[in-house]
Amino acid sequence: MNNMIRTLLAVSLCWSSVATAQIELLAKPIQGALIRGQVAPGASVTYQDQSLEVGPAGEFVFGLGRDETGSRELVSVDRNGVETRTTIDIIEREFNIQRIEGIAKRIMNPNPADVERAQQDNRMVASARAPVTERLDFMQDFIWPVEGPISGVYGSQRFYNGEPRRPHFGVDIARPTGTEVMAPADGVVVLWVPDMFYSGGTMIIDHGFGVNSTFLHLSGALVEQGATVKQGQAVALIGATGRVTGAHLDWRMNWKSARVDPQLLVPPMPQKSDSN
């Protein structure tokens, strides 16, 4: 399990001498969290009446969206038929408000041809994310794809030229055009498009079980679509393409249709010293 520390939340119920029905979760259930977990090998897991994929050692994963509230039910049934049922109470967060000026009028009010192009882009992204592969790369300890000043955070409500837009679902890292972007975990590049209307150069890396990383506003790719990549491998270059006011990486993560917060999966950004 890559020496992952499992102290955030663990639920163990229904133990007996002949059956081990245990659910272990590796993150707090807060809004935007990617919840990785483990059950006994051979057990099944159901989340909100949805059957989850389970790996050979009992690995599973699910995601909590930005606006999810209330409680969720997680059920595991081991190979002996012993059931573990637990309720997860979602912890709510406060999100930032950001105001960004200077966005081009064409981007703010796209013409019908631009709208059709953006819709086509969305269909390509949805198609790339749709397959649920059996890779278990999502169980790795994720690393930052690039280090630098954080200029935007998950969940923030943005106003472009004074007009409200939907919340931001990634973490923005400001670095110059041409800065290398590293794979935050092992995976397969399932999409590379250099010129999407809103997101510019766009790359998606599949980490398995519906978990994927998306990199936006890239100026170029260093690997081809279909390539298998390793954690820490340079895969792309930061750019200022699409709807941006400056060069940066917008790193997003999904579990299936749930948009989760990449920043919850990595350690705090290392602070650079100003001393010579």
Contacts in CASP RR format, 6 or more apart in sequence:
PFRMAT RR
TARGET T0000
AUTHOR 0000-0000-0000
METHOD contacts of the structure
MODEL  1
MNNMIRTLLAVSLCWSSVATAQIELLAKPIQGALIRGQVAPGASVTYQDQ
SLEVGPAGEFVFGLGRDETGSRELVSVDRNGVETRTTIDIIEREFNIQRI
EGIAKRIMNPNPADVERAQQDNRMVASARAPVTERLDFMQDFIWPVEGPI
SGVYGSQRFYNGEPRRPHFGVDIARPTGTEVMAPADGVVVLWVPDMFYSG
GTMIIDHGFGVNSTFLHLSGALVEQGATVKQGQAVALIGATGRVTGAHLD
WRMNWKSARVDPQLLVPPMPQKSDSN
1 38 0 8 1.000
1 139 0 8 1.000
2 139 0 8 1.000
2 140 0 8 1.000
2 141 0 8 1.000
3 141 0 8 1.000
4 26 0 8 1.000
4 139 0 8 1.000
4 141 0 8 1.000
6 24 0 8 1.000
6 26 0 8 1.000
8 25 0 8 1.000
8 26 0 8 1.000
8 27 0 8 1.000
8 28 0 8 1.000
9 25 0 8 1.000
9 26 0 8 1.000
9 27 0 8 1.000
9 28 0 8 1.000
9 29 0 8 1.000
10 24 0 8 1.000
10 25 0 8 1.000
11 22 0 8 1.000
11 23 0 8 1.000
11 24 0 8 1.000
11 25 0 8 1.000
11 84 0 8 1.000
11 86 0 8 1.000
12 22 0 8 1.000
12 23 0 8 1.000
12 24 0 8 1.000
13 21 0 8 1.000
13 22 0 8 1.000
13 23 0 8 1.000
13 84 0 8 1.000
13 85 0 8 1.000
13 86 0 8 1.000
14 21 0 8 1.000
14 82 0 8 1.000
14 83 0 8 1.000
14 84 0 8 1.000
15 21 0 8 1.000
15 22 0 8 1.000
16 82 0 8 1.000
18 80 0 8 1.000
19 78 0 8 1.000
19 80 0 8 1.000
19 81 0 8 1.000
19 82 0 8 1.000
20 40 0 8 1.000
20 78 0 8 1.000
20 82 0 8 1.000
21 39 0 8 1.000
21 40 0 8 1.000
21 43 0 8 1.000
21 76 0 8 1.000
21 77 0 8 1.000
21 78 0 8 1.000
21 81 0 8 1.000
21 82 0 8 1.000
21 83 0 8 1.000
21 84 0 8 1.000
22 39 0 8 1.000
22 40 0 8 1.000
22 76 0 8 1.000
22 84 0 8 1.000
23 37 0 8 1.000
23 39 0 8 1.000
23 45 0 8 1.000
23 74 0 8 1.000
23 76 0 8 1.000
23 84 0 8 1.000
23 86 0 8 1.000
24 37 0 8 1.000
24 38 0 8 1.000
24 39 0 8 1.000
25 35 0 8 1.000
25 36 0 8 1.000
25 37 0 8 1.000
25 88 0 8 1.000
26 35 0 8 1.000
26 36 0 8 1.000
26 37 0 8 1.000
26 38 0 8 1.000
27 33 0 8 1.000
27 34 0 8 1.000
27 35 0 8 1.000
27 36 0 8 1.000
27 264 0 8 1.000
28 91 0 8 1.000
29 35 0 8 1.000
29 64 0 8 1.000
29 72 0 8 1.000
29 88 0 8 1.000
29 89 0 8 1.000
29 90 0 8 1.000
29 91 0 8 1.000
30 64 0 8 1.000
30 90 0 8 1.000
30 91 0 8 1.000
30 92 0 8 1.000
30 93 0 8 1.000
30 264 0 8 1.000
31 64 0 8 1.000
31 65 0 8 1.000
31 66 0 8 1.000
31 67 0 8 1.000
31 68 0 8 1.000
31 69 0 8 1.000
31 90 0 8 1.000
31 91 0 8 1.000
31 92 0 8 1.000
31 93 0 8 1.000
32 63 0 8 1.000
32 64 0 8 1.000
32 65 0 8 1.000
32 66 0 8 1.000
32 68 0 8 1.000
32 93 0 8 1.000
32 154 0 8 1.000
32 258 0 8 1.000
32 259 0 8 1.000
32 260 0 8 1.000
32 261 0 8 1.000
32 264 0 8 1.000
33 63 0 8 1.000
33 64 0 8 1.000
33 260 0 8 1.000
33 261 0 8 1.000
33 264 0 8 1.000
34 61 0 8 1.000
34 63 0 8 1.000
34 138 0 8 1.000
34 211 0 8 1.000
34 253 0 8 1.000
34 255 0 8 1.000
34 260 0 8 1.000
34 261 0 8 1.000
34 264 0 8 1.000
34 265 0 8 1.000
35 61 0 8 1.000
35 62 0 8 1.000
35 63 0 8 1.000
35 64 0 8 1.000
36 59 0 8 1.000
36 60 0 8 1.000
36 61 0 8 1.000
36 138 0 8 1.000
36 139 0 8 1.000
37 59 0 8 1.000
37 60 0 8 1.000
37 61 0 8 1.000
38 57 0 8 1.000
38 58 0 8 1.000
38 59 0 8 1.000
38 60 0 8 1.000
39 45 0 8 1.000
39 54 0 8 1.000
39 58 0 8 1.000
39 60 0 8 1.000
39 76 0 8 1.000
39 78 0 8 1.000
39 84 0 8 1.000
40 58 0 8 1.000
40 76 0 8 1.000
40 78 0 8 1.000
40 79 0 8 1.000
41 56 0 8 1.000
41 57 0 8 1.000
41 58 0 8 1.000
41 79 0 8 1.000
42 54 0 8 1.000
42 58 0 8 1.000
42 78 0 8 1.000
42 79 0 8 1.000
43 54 0 8 1.000
43 58 0 8 1.000
43 76 0 8 1.000
43 77 0 8 1.000
43 78 0 8 1.000
43 79 0 8 1.000
44 51 0 8 1.000
44 54 0 8 1.000
44 76 0 8 1.000
44 77 0 8 1.000
45 51 0 8 1.000
45 52 0 8 1.000
45 54 0 8 1.000
45 60 0 8 1.000
45 74 0 8 1.000
45 75 0 8 1.000
45 76 0 8 1.000
46 52 0 8 1.000
46 74 0 8 1.000
46 75 0 8 1.000
46 76 0 8 1.000
47 62 0 8 1.000
47 72 0 8 1.000
47 73 0 8 1.000
47 74 0 8 1.000
47 75 0 8 1.000
48 72 0 8 1.000
48 73 0 8 1.000
52 60 0 8 1.000
52 61 0 8 1.000
52 62 0 8 1.000
52 209 0 8 1.000
53 60 0 8 1.000
53 61 0 8 1.000
53 132 0 8 1.000
53 134 0 8 1.000
53 209 0 8 1.000
53 210 0 8 1.000
54 60 0 8 1.000
55 134 0 8 1.000
55 136 0 8 1.000
59 136 0 8 1.000
59 139 0 8 1.000
59 209 0 8 1.000
60 209 0 8 1.000
61 138 0 8 1.000
61 139 0 8 1.000
61 209 0 8 1.000
61 210 0 8 1.000
61 211 0 8 1.000
61 255 0 8 1.000
62 255 0 8 1.000
62 258 0 8 1.000
63 255 0 8 1.000
63 258 0 8 1.000
63 260 0 8 1.000
64 72 0 8 1.000
64 90 0 8 1.000
64 258 0 8 1.000
64 260 0 8 1.000
65 258 0 8 1.000
65 259 0 8 1.000
65 260 0 8 1.000
66 95 0 8 1.000
66 154 0 8 1.000
66 155 0 8 1.000
66 167 0 8 1.000
66 169 0 8 1.000
66 259 0 8 1.000
66 261 0 8 1.000
68 90 0 8 1.000
69 90 0 8 1.000
69 92 0 8 1.000
70 89 0 8 1.000
70 90 0 8 1.000
71 87 0 8 1.000
71 88 0 8 1.000
71 89 0 8 1.000
71 90 0 8 1.000
72 87 0 8 1.000
72 88 0 8 1.000
72 90 0 8 1.000
73 85 0 8 1.000
73 86 0 8 1.000
73 87 0 8 1.000
73 88 0 8 1.000
74 85 0 8 1.000
74 86 0 8 1.000
74 87 0 8 1.000
74 88 0 8 1.000
75 83 0 8 1.000
75 84 0 8 1.000
75 85 0 8 1.000
75 86 0 8 1.000
76 83 0 8 1.000
76 84 0 8 1.000
77 83 0 8 1.000
77 84 0 8 1.000
78 84 0 8 1.000
95 154 0 8 1.000
95 155 0 8 1.000
95 156 0 8 1.000
95 157 0 8 1.000
95 167 0 8 1.000
96 153 0 8 1.000
96 155 0 8 1.000
96 156 0 8 1.000
96 157 0 8 1.000
97 156 0 8 1.000
97 157 0 8 1.000
97 158 0 8 1.000
97 159 0 8 1.000
98 152 0 8 1.000
98 156 0 8 1.000
98 157 0 8 1.000
98 158 0 8 1.000
98 159 0 8 1.000
98 168 0 8 1.000
99 158 0 8 1.000
99 159 0 8 1.000
99 162 0 8 1.000
100 158 0 8 1.000
100 159 0 8 1.000
100 160 0 8 1.000
100 161 0 8 1.000
100 245 0 8 1.000
101 160 0 8 1.000
101 161 0 8 1.000
101 162 0 8 1.000
102 161 0 8 1.000
102 245 0 8 1.000
103 160 0 8 1.000
103 161 0 8 1.000
103 243 0 8 1.000
103 245 0 8 1.000
106 114 0 8 1.000
107 198 0 8 1.000
107 242 0 8 1.000
107 243 0 8 1.000
108 160 0 8 1.000
108 161 0 8 1.000
108 163 0 8 1.000
110 118 0 8 1.000
110 197 0 8 1.000
114 197 0 8 1.000
117 197 0 8 1.000
118 196 0 8 1.000
118 197 0 8 1.000
118 198 0 8 1.000
121 193 0 8 1.000
121 196 0 8 1.000
121 197 0 8 1.000
121 198 0 8 1.000
121 199 0 8 1.000
121 202 0 8 1.000
124 191 0 8 1.000
124 193 0 8 1.000
124 196 0 8 1.000
125 191 0 8 1.000
125 202 0 8 1.000
125 204 0 8 1.000
125 214 0 8 1.000
128 190 0 8 1.000
128 191 0 8 1.000
128 204 0 8 1.000
128 212 0 8 1.000
129 190 0 8 1.000
129 204 0 8 1.000
129 210 0 8 1.000
129 212 0 8 1.000
129 254 0 8 1.000
129 256 0 8 1.000
131 190 0 8 1.000
131 206 0 8 1.000
132 208 0 8 1.000
132 209 0 8 1.000
132 210 0 8 1.000
132 256 0 8 1.000
133 188 0 8 1.000
133 206 0 8 1.000
133 208 0 8 1.000
133 209 0 8 1.000
133 210 0 8 1.000
134 208 0 8 1.000
134 209 0 8 1.000
135 186 0 8 1.000
135 187 0 8 1.000
135 188 0 8 1.000
135 206 0 8 1.000
135 207 0 8 1.000
135 208 0 8 1.000
135 209 0 8 1.000
136 208 0 8 1.000
136 209 0 8 1.000
137 185 0 8 1.000
137 186 0 8 1.000
137 187 0 8 1.000
137 207 0 8 1.000
137 208 0 8 1.000
137 211 0 8 1.000
138 185 0 8 1.000
138 207 0 8 1.000
138 208 0 8 1.000
138 209 0 8 1.000
138 210 0 8 1.000
138 211 0 8 1.000
140 185 0 8 1.000
140 186 0 8 1.000
140 207 0 8 1.000
140 231 0 8 1.000
142 184 0 8 1.000
142 185 0 8 1.000
142 262 0 8 1.000
142 265 0 8 1.000
142 266 0 8 1.000
143 182 0 8 1.000
143 184 0 8 1.000
143 185 0 8 1.000
143 231 0 8 1.000
143 232 0 8 1.000
143 266 0 8 1.000
144 173 0 8 1.000
144 182 0 8 1.000
144 184 0 8 1.000
144 266 0 8 1.000
144 269 0 8 1.000
145 173 0 8 1.000
145 181 0 8 1.000
145 182 0 8 1.000
145 183 0 8 1.000
145 184 0 8 1.000
145 213 0 8 1.000
145 215 0 8 1.000
145 249 0 8 1.000
145 251 0 8 1.000
146 173 0 8 1.000
146 175 0 8 1.000
146 179 0 8 1.000
146 180 0 8 1.000
146 181 0 8 1.000
146 182 0 8 1.000
146 238 0 8 1.000
146 249 0 8 1.000
147 173 0 8 1.000
147 269 0 8 1.000
147 270 0 8 1.000
147 272 0 8 1.000
148 173 0 8 1.000
148 174 0 8 1.000
148 175 0 8 1.000
148 269 0 8 1.000
148 272 0 8 1.000
149 173 0 8 1.000
149 174 0 8 1.000
150 171 0 8 1.000
150 172 0 8 1.000
150 173 0 8 1.000
150 174 0 8 1.000
150 269 0 8 1.000
151 172 0 8 1.000
151 173 0 8 1.000
151 174 0 8 1.000
151 248 0 8 1.000
152 168 0 8 1.000
152 170 0 8 1.000
152 171 0 8 1.000
152 172 0 8 1.000
153 168 0 8 1.000
153 170 0 8 1.000
153 171 0 8 1.000
153 172 0 8 1.000
153 263 0 8 1.000
154 168 0 8 1.000
154 169 0 8 1.000
154 170 0 8 1.000
154 171 0 8 1.000
154 261 0 8 1.000
154 262 0 8 1.000
154 263 0 8 1.000
155 167 0 8 1.000
155 168 0 8 1.000
155 169 0 8 1.000
155 170 0 8 1.000
155 261 0 8 1.000
156 167 0 8 1.000
156 168 0 8 1.000
157 164 0 8 1.000
157 165 0 8 1.000
157 167 0 8 1.000
157 168 0 8 1.000
158 164 0 8 1.000
158 165 0 8 1.000
158 167 0 8 1.000
158 168 0 8 1.000
159 165 0 8 1.000
169 252 0 8 1.000
169 259 0 8 1.000
170 250 0 8 1.000
170 251 0 8 1.000
170 252 0 8 1.000
170 253 0 8 1.000
170 259 0 8 1.000
170 261 0 8 1.000
170 262 0 8 1.000
171 250 0 8 1.000
171 251 0 8 1.000
171 261 0 8 1.000
171 262 0 8 1.000
171 263 0 8 1.000
172 248 0 8 1.000
172 249 0 8 1.000
172 250 0 8 1.000
172 251 0 8 1.000
173 248 0 8 1.000
173 249 0 8 1.000
173 251 0 8 1.000
174 246 0 8 1.000
174 247 0 8 1.000
174 248 0 8 1.000
175 238 0 8 1.000
175 247 0 8 1.000
175 248 0 8 1.000
175 249 0 8 1.000
176 238 0 8 1.000
176 247 0 8 1.000
177 219 0 8 1.000
177 237 0 8 1.000
177 238 0 8 1.000
177 239 0 8 1.000
177 240 0 8 1.000
177 247 0 8 1.000
178 219 0 8 1.000
178 237 0 8 1.000
178 238 0 8 1.000
178 239 0 8 1.000
178 247 0 8 1.000
179 237 0 8 1.000
179 238 0 8 1.000
179 247 0 8 1.000
179 249 0 8 1.000
180 222 0 8 1.000
180 234 0 8 1.000
180 236 0 8 1.000
180 237 0 8 1.000
180 238 0 8 1.000
181 215 0 8 1.000
181 218 0 8 1.000
181 234 0 8 1.000
181 235 0 8 1.000
181 236 0 8 1.000
181 237 0 8 1.000
181 238 0 8 1.000
181 249 0 8 1.000
182 231 0 8 1.000
182 232 0 8 1.000
182 233 0 8 1.000
182 234 0 8 1.000
182 235 0 8 1.000
183 205 0 8 1.000
183 213 0 8 1.000
183 229 0 8 1.000
183 230 0 8 1.000
183 231 0 8 1.000
183 232 0 8 1.000
183 233 0 8 1.000
183 235 0 8 1.000
184 205 0 8 1.000
184 213 0 8 1.000
184 231 0 8 1.000
184 232 0 8 1.000
184 251 0 8 1.000
184 262 0 8 1.000
184 265 0 8 1.000
184 266 0 8 1.000
185 205 0 8 1.000
185 207 0 8 1.000
185 213 0 8 1.000
185 231 0 8 1.000
186 207 0 8 1.000
186 228 0 8 1.000
186 229 0 8 1.000
186 230 0 8 1.000
186 231 0 8 1.000
187 205 0 8 1.000
187 206 0 8 1.000
187 207 0 8 1.000
187 208 0 8 1.000
187 228 0 8 1.000
187 229 0 8 1.000
187 230 0 8 1.000
188 205 0 8 1.000
188 206 0 8 1.000
188 226 0 8 1.000
188 227 0 8 1.000
188 228 0 8 1.000
188 229 0 8 1.000
189 203 0 8 1.000
189 204 0 8 1.000
189 205 0 8 1.000
189 206 0 8 1.000
189 221 0 8 1.000
189 223 0 8 1.000
189 224 0 8 1.000
189 225 0 8 1.000
189 226 0 8 1.000
189 227 0 8 1.000
189 228 0 8 1.000
189 229 0 8 1.000
189 235 0 8 1.000
190 204 0 8 1.000
190 205 0 8 1.000
190 206 0 8 1.000
190 212 0 8 1.000
190 225 0 8 1.000
190 226 0 8 1.000
191 202 0 8 1.000
191 203 0 8 1.000
191 204 0 8 1.000
191 225 0 8 1.000
192 201 0 8 1.000
192 202 0 8 1.000
192 203 0 8 1.000
192 221 0 8 1.000
192 223 0 8 1.000
192 224 0 8 1.000
192 225 0 8 1.000
193 200 0 8 1.000
193 201 0 8 1.000
193 202 0 8 1.000
194 200 0 8 1.000
194 201 0 8 1.000
194 218 0 8 1.000
194 220 0 8 1.000
194 221 0 8 1.000
194 241 0 8 1.000
195 201 0 8 1.000
195 241 0 8 1.000
196 202 0 8 1.000
196 242 0 8 1.000
197 242 0 8 1.000
198 242 0 8 1.000
198 243 0 8 1.000
199 216 0 8 1.000
199 217 0 8 1.000
199 241 0 8 1.000
199 242 0 8 1.000
199 243 0 8 1.000
199 250 0 8 1.000
200 216 0 8 1.000
200 217 0 8 1.000
200 218 0 8 1.000
200 241 0 8 1.000
200 242 0 8 1.000
201 216 0 8 1.000
201 217 0 8 1.000
201 218 0 8 1.000
201 219 0 8 1.000
201 220 0 8 1.000
201 239 0 8 1.000
201 241 0 8 1.000
201 242 0 8 1.000
202 214 0 8 1.000
202 215 0 8 1.000
202 216 0 8 1.000
202 218 0 8 1.000
203 214 0 8 1.000
203 215 0 8 1.000
203 218 0 8 1.000
203 221 0 8 1.000
203 235 0 8 1.000
203 236 0 8 1.000
204 212 0 8 1.000
204 213 0 8 1.000
204 214 0 8 1.000
204 215 0 8 1.000
205 212 0 8 1.000
205 213 0 8 1.000
205 214 0 8 1.000
205 215 0 8 1.000
205 229 0 8 1.000
205 235 0 8 1.000
206 212 0 8 1.000
207 213 0 8 1.000
209 255 0 8 1.000
210 254 0 8 1.000
210 255 0 8 1.000
210 256 0 8 1.000
211 253 0 8 1.000
211 254 0 8 1.000
211 255 0 8 1.000
212 253 0 8 1.000
212 254 0 8 1.000
213 251 0 8 1.000
213 252 0 8 1.000
213 253 0 8 1.000
213 262 0 8 1.000
214 251 0 8 1.000
214 252 0 8 1.000
214 253 0 8 1.000
214 254 0 8 1.000
215 235 0 8 1.000
215 236 0 8 1.000
215 249 0 8 1.000
215 250 0 8 1.000
215 251 0 8 1.000
215 252 0 8 1.000
216 249 0 8 1.000
216 250 0 8 1.000
216 251 0 8 1.000
216 252 0 8 1.000
217 238 0 8 1.000
217 239 0 8 1.000
217 240 0 8 1.000
217 241 0 8 1.000
217 242 0 8 1.000
217 244 0 8 1.000
217 247 0 8 1.000
217 248 0 8 1.000
217 249 0 8 1.000
217 250 0 8 1.000
218 236 0 8 1.000
218 237 0 8 1.000
218 238 0 8 1.000
218 239 0 8 1.000
218 241 0 8 1.000
218 249 0 8 1.000
219 237 0 8 1.000
219 238 0 8 1.000
219 239 0 8 1.000
219 240 0 8 1.000
219 241 0 8 1.000
219 247 0 8 1.000
220 236 0 8 1.000
220 237 0 8 1.000
220 239 0 8 1.000
221 235 0 8 1.000
221 236 0 8 1.000
221 237 0 8 1.000
222 234 0 8 1.000
222 235 0 8 1.000
222 236 0 8 1.000
222 237 0 8 1.000
223 229 0 8 1.000
223 233 0 8 1.000
223 235 0 8 1.000
223 236 0 8 1.000
229 235 0 8 1.000
238 247 0 8 1.000
238 248 0 8 1.000
238 249 0 8 1.000
239 247 0 8 1.000
239 248 0 8 1.000
239 249 0 8 1.000
240 246 0 8 1.000
240 247 0 8 1.000
240 248 0 8 1.000
251 262 0 8 1.000
252 259 0 8 1.000
252 262 0 8 1.000
253 259 0 8 1.000
253 260 0 8 1.000
253 261 0 8 1.000
253 262 0 8 1.000
253 265 0 8 1.000
254 260 0 8 1.000
END
